[in-house]
Amino acid sequence: MASVILYGPPGSGKTTLAALISRATGRRFEALSALSAGSRRSAR
């Protein structure tokens, strides 16, 4: 699995779930937020 996007309301545990899965599988975890990514151009 190359990447995953989790969708849901704030506070539902998306980031925690992703961190736990990455730790359990030994994969790199990088949390990104659409709100903190800035403009669409900077997100590319």
Contacts in CASP RR format, 6 or more apart in sequence:
PFRMAT RR
TARGET T0000
AUTHOR 0000-0000-0000
METHOD contacts of the structure
MODEL  1
MASVILYGPPGSGKTTLAALISRATGRRFEALSALSAGSRRSAR
4 18 0 8 1.000
6 14 0 8 1.000
6 17 0 8 1.000
6 18 0 8 1.000
7 14 0 8 1.000
8 14 0 8 1.000
15 31 0 8 1.000
18 29 0 8 1.000
18 31 0 8 1.000
19 29 0 8 1.000
19 31 0 8 1.000
21 27 0 8 1.000
22 28 0 8 1.000
22 29 0 8 1.000
23 29 0 8 1.000
34 43 0 8 1.000
37 43 0 8 1.000
END
